[in-house]
Amino acid sequence: MSASLRDPRLFAGVALSVLALAGCAMNSPTVEPPPPAPASAPEMPGSIRSEEIVGRWGYGSYHRDEDRPRTEAAARGQCSQPVLINRAPDGGVMMYLADSAQLQDLHVKGGPNGGNYIGPPGPAGGKQDREVVSFDGRVMILRWLDPEIAGRYGTGVYVRCGAEGMARSGKGQGH
């Protein structure tokens, strides 16, 4: 051994350093990987089929429930300039989202509460979704889920134009 390693102080210092490093390695906290991101719930099909809402519709909107009958009547009068809801290439429907000038491929989705929603692909209840408040084949009422958008656009009333479409059997609700 060299003379420098025979010095007891140097030897003690080296030994303490080795022990300290070994202690750090033994007492280091175990780092667990973060949990995987929760898988988004799959999109549930709605009880309303896309084909049922494809067609020509008169449109109106209201902010107060007492204005609904008047708005339905006004929407019927809009059939000279109808809103067209066409079938989308992937099986959804082509409609506008809030503040968009381009038609979007939207899906008719079922919600966990049995309700129906129309919106971009993904689970029901997203901020860009509209809830189907009621639908009987001839009149469809849609409410925006985002309160800010609902405050600007109100509740939409679609009244089918022409002879197309049939009244739905059952309660006539979208739920």
N, C-alpha and C positions, 0 to 999 in steps of 0.2 A: 504494500500500500504506500501511497505517496505520503509525504509528511503533512500535507494539508488535510488529508482525511483522518490523520491520527489526532488532530486537535479535537478534544471532546466537545467544545462549543460548536464547531462546525458540524460535527457528526450529529449532535443533538438537534441542531437547526434543520438539517436535511431530514432526519427521522421524523421530526414534528411536521414538516411540510408534507412528507409522504403520508403520514397518518391523517392530516387535515384533508388532503385531497381524497383519500380513501373514504373518510367520513362524509364528505360532501357527496361523493358518488352514491354512498349507501342511503343517505337521508334525503336525496333529491325527491321532490314530489313527483308522483307519476302523473304524466300529462296524458289525459284520455282524449281521443279524437272527439271533435264536436259531434253531437248527435246528427244523424242525417236530417236534411230538411224534410218537413212533413210532405208526403205526397199529396198533391191536390186531388180533391175528390173527383171522381169521373163525372162527366156530364150525364145527367139523367134525361131520358127522353120525356117530352111533355105529353100530356093527354090530348093536346091539339096537334094535329099533323100539319106540316108546312103546306101541303097541298090545299088544306082547308082555308088558308088565308091568302093564297095566290089569287090575284084578280085586280079589278078596278074598284077603287074606294073613294067616296067623298070624305073629306077630312075637316074636322074642326077641333077646337080645344077649349077647355074651361078651367077656371080656378076655384069656383065655388060649386058645390054639389047641386045647389038649386038651379044652376045654369045648364045642367046636363040636358034636360028635354029640349030647350031652345037650341042648344049646340047640336044635338042630333038632327033636328029639323034643318038647321043651316048646313050641316054636312051633307044631307041629302041633296041640297041645292048645288053642291060643288061637283056633282057628277058630270057636268059639262067640261070640267077640267080635273079629271080624277087623278088620284095618287095611284100609281101602278106598283103592285107588289108582285114581283116575278120570282120564279124558282131560281135558286142559286145553283151553280155547277156542283157543289158538294151536297146538295139535298136540303139546304137551308132556304132562306128567303132573302131577296135583295131589298134592303130598306136603308134609310138614312139614320145615322147616329146624330146625337145632338151636336150642333155647330159644325157639321160636315156637309160639304157640297157634293160628296161622292157617295154613290150607293155602296153599301157594305154587305158582305155575305154574313148574315145573322142566323142564329140557330133558335129554334123553338125548344126550350129546355124545361124540364120538370124540376120543381123545388122539393126540398125535404118535407115541406108542409102539404104537398099535393098540388101546389099552385103551378102556374105556367109563366114562363118568362121568355122574352125575346131579346137577344143580345149577342155580342161576340162569342166565339167559341170559349168554352170553359164552364165551370160550375155556375149554377143559377145564383143570382143575387149580387152580381158585380155592379159597380157604380154606373156602368153604361147600359145596364139591362133595364128593360121596361117590364113591369108586372102586368099580366093579363088580368085585369079586374073582372071583366066579363066578356063572354064570347058566345053568341048563339048561331053563328054562321052568317048572319046578316048585319049585326052590329058588334063591333069589337072596341072595348075600352081599354086603353093602355096608360099606365102611370109610370113615370120615370122614378127609379129608385134613388138617384142622387137628389137630395133636397134642393140643392142650388139649381140644378137643371129643371127640376119640377117647378120651382118657383118662377122660372123664366118661361117655360113652355106649357105649363099646365098639364091637365089630363087630356090625352088624345082620344077623340071619338072618330072611329072609322065606320062609315055606313056603306055597305056593298052597293055598287051601281049595277043596274040591269038585272037580268033574270038569273045570272050565275049565282051559285051558292045555294045552300039549303040550310034551313034551320036545323040546329043540332038537337038531338033528343036529350032528355035529362033536364038538369036544373038550369042549363043555359049559362053556367058560370065557367070561367076559365080554370077553376080549382077542382 
